[in-house]
Amino acid sequence: MPLVSVIIPTHNRSGLCIKAVTSVLTQTWKDVEVLLVDDGSDDDTLMRAARIADPRLRVFSQENKGVSAARNLGAAHACGRYIALLDSDDYWLPTKLERQLRFMREGGFHISQTEEIWIRRGKRVNPKHIHTKVAGWMFAPSLALCLISPSCVMLTRALWDEVGPFDEALPACEDYDLWLKTCLRVPVGLVPEALVVKTGGRADQLSGKIIGLDLYRIYAMRNVLDQGVLNDEDKDELVRMLRMKAMIYIKGCLKRGRFAEAQRLRQLLGPRLAAG
């Protein structure tokens, strides 16, 4: 059995995803399997993957169901004691797995992430201050926006079995949803090295295609609140953020004449929007 299972979901990114796969297969840590999940591509992804003569690569294909379903399919077939995620448009530096595994074992972490390098339209950019990664018990800081990057994260299989799978009903912010559930249970470690290259600035990215991402963060917070697992302090923080994001979203709907959508969200959240 491999120690680490790396799940790479992809859709119509044949060149990029092969670069991602190669960055895993050429890691200094060799005890790994790569689960490439093709999410209904109509390009040459499967043909190019078939040319990689490495038994550590396992390729799966499904009809187009979205990134959550693709990651969940990979996790269902994963054999490793650790699960790592990698988006198909990102790639790892050669020592990523080796350094992150050592960090987790020495610190006793069930989940960790690394720092990352951002590339936008071929040029390196610096993340904004609000994207600064934190470590430890980070539920409250993670409410405003997602602070865990999928391509940087690795978690134990035991933790995945507790917090997973990704919510396939969410077309976006599915990672935000899972990390909120995770941050309630365990502290998150941070490897203080940039070991992942995260690329962006393309039209095929969800962040560019979906308008109003905060709506799905609202859904995620509502789901966590409904589970009834929060202590009083965490509940107060979540309700405050939920109310703030909901009111901003509702005001935006009213400004654009989307009165039915504003009313739908009011009804969905009900008394949670009341002052208190």
Residue, then its C-alpha position, 0 to 999 in steps of 0.5 A: m500500500p502506498l503511504v500517500s494518495v494524491i487526488i487530481p481532478t481535471h476537466n479539459r486541461s490535458g497539458l496542465c494536468i499532465k504537468a501536475v501529474t508529473s510533478v507528483l511522480t517526480q517527487t523525492w518521496k516515492d511511496v505515492e499513488v496518483l489518482l487522476v480523475d477525468d471529469g468528463s473531458d472532451d479533449d485528449t486528457l485520457m490519451r495523454a495520461a495513457r502514455i505515462a508508463d508509471p504504475r503509480l498512476r491510476v486513471f479514472s473517468q466519469e461524466n461531468k459532475g464537478v470537482s467535488a464528485a471527482r475528488n470524492l471518487g478519487a478518495a473512494h479508491a485511495c489506498g494511502r494512509y495520507i490523502a493529498l489534493l492537487d488541482s490540475d492547473d497547479y503543480w508541486l516542487p520536488t520536495k513537497l511531499e517529503r517535507q510535509l510528511r516529516f512536518m506532520r509526523e514530527g508535529g503529530f498533525h492530522i492535517s497540514q498545508t504548505e505555503e505557495i507561490w502564486i502565478r497569474r497569467g504567467k507572472r508571479v504575484n504576491p498574495k494579499h494580506i487577507h490571504t495570509k495563512v494561519a495555523g493551529w485552531m483556525f475555525a474563526p479566521s477561516l469564516a471570512l474566506c477560505l484559508i486552506s488551499p486544496s493543492c497545499v493540503m494533506l490529511t490523514r485518511a482517518l480524518w478524511d473518513e471523519v470530515g469527508p466527503f466534499d458536498e457535491a450539492l455545492p457548485a463552488c466553495e466546497d473546500y470552504d465547507l469541508w475545511l470549516k468542518t475540519c477546523l472544528r475538530v483539529p488544529v491545522g499545521l503550516v509548513p513554512e515553505a512555498l512548496v506548491v505553485k498555484t496558477g490562475g488568471r484563466a477563464d476556466q477557473l470556478s472563481g472566474k465563472i461563478i458570480g456571488l461566491d459568498l452565497y455558497r459560503i452562506y450555505a456552508m455556514r448554515n450547514v455547520l450551524d445546523q449540525g449543532v456541534l459548535n461551542d458558544e464562542d464558535k457559534d457566536e463567530l459563525v452567526r456574526m459572519l453569516r449575518m454579515k455575508a447574508m446582508i451584503y448578498i441581500k443588499g446586492c440582490l436588491k440593488r440589481g432588482r433581484f427581489a425574489e432572490a433576496q426574499r428566498l435567502r431571507q426565508l432560508l436563514g429566517p431568524r438567523l438574520a435577526a439582530g442579536 
